[in-house]
């Protein structure tokens, strides 16, 4: 399972959607990057593969960052994102 996390301006928590395959996740990641670069479409609508009823619409101009990561059993319990603290041993 792959997770795409969106960091939004003035919002402390990321918005996340999931895709089952790397190819599908890459398509969503590129769609978001294109929307950020061009401002078109004005609204980015996303759904989640894991929770089909989960839908979100975000104004492209409010997206400040996007991250794609793979969720596996080794990463269970870790907070996704670039802002995660280093693991303690």
matplotlib code that plots the C-alpha trace (Angstrom):
import matplotlib.pyplot as plt

x = [0.0, 1.3, 0.4, 0.4, 0.5, -0.4, 0.9, -1.5, -0.7, -1.8, -2.8, -0.7, -1.8, -1.3, -4.1, -3.5, -4.9, -3.7, -3.1, -2.6, 0.2, 3.3, 2.0, -1.3, 0.4, 2.8, -0.1, -1.7, 1.7, 2.3, -1.3, -0.8, 2.6, 1.1, -1.8, 0.7, 2.9, 0.1, -2.7, -5.0, -7.2, -8.1, -9.5, -7.8, -10.3, -8.9, -10.3, -8.7, -8.3, -8.2, -11.3, -13.5, -15.9, -13.0, -13.0, -11.3, -11.2, -8.4, -7.6, -4.3, -3.0, -3.2, -0.9, 2.6, 4.1, 3.4, 5.1, 4.7, 5.7, 5.2, 3.4, 4.8, 4.9, 8.4, 7.1, 4.0, 3.7, 6.0, 4.7, 4.8, 6.3, 9.5, 8.8, 9.0, 11.5, 14.4, 13.8, 15.2, 17.1]
y = [0.0, 3.4, 6.7, 10.1, 12.8, 16.4, 19.3, 22.2, 25.8, 26.8, 23.2, 21.2, 17.8, 16.2, 15.0, 11.4, 9.0, 5.5, 3.6, -0.2, -0.1, 2.0, 2.9, 4.2, 6.2, 7.7, 8.9, 10.7, 12.1, 13.5, 14.8, 16.8, 18.1, 19.3, 21.0, 22.7, 24.0, 25.2, 26.1, 24.0, 22.4, 24.9, 22.1, 18.7, 15.9, 12.6, 9.4, 6.7, 3.1, 1.7, 3.6, 4.0, 6.4, 8.8, 11.7, 15.1, 18.2, 20.6, 24.0, 23.4, 26.8, 25.6, 22.6, 23.3, 19.8, 16.3, 13.1, 9.5, 6.6, 2.9, 1.5, -1.9, -3.9, -2.6, 1.0, 0.3, 2.8, 5.4, 8.8, 9.6, 12.8, 14.8, 16.3, 13.0, 12.8, 10.4, 7.0, 6.4, 3.2]
z = [0.0, -0.9, 0.9, -0.7, 2.0, 1.2, 3.4, 3.3, 4.1, 7.7, 8.5, 11.0, 9.9, 6.4, 4.3, 3.1, 0.5, -0.3, -3.5, -3.9, -6.4, -7.0, -10.5, -9.3, -6.5, -9.0, -11.2, -8.2, -7.1, -10.6, -10.8, -7.6, -8.7, -12.0, -10.1, -7.8, -10.8, -13.0, -10.6, -12.9, -12.0, -9.2, -7.1, -6.8, -5.9, -4.5, -3.2, -1.1, -2.3, 1.2, 2.4, -0.7, 1.1, 1.9, -0.5, -0.3, -2.5, -2.0, -3.6, -5.5, -4.4, -0.7, -1.2, 0.0, -0.3, -1.4, -0.3, -1.5, 0.7, 0.9, 3.9, 5.0, 8.2, 9.0, 9.0, 11.2, 14.0, 12.4, 11.6, 7.9, 6.6, 6.4, 9.8, 11.7, 14.6, 14.4, 15.9, 19.4, 20.0]

ax = plt.figure().add_subplot(projection="3d")
ax.plot(x, y, z, "-o")
ax.set_aspect("equal")
plt.show()
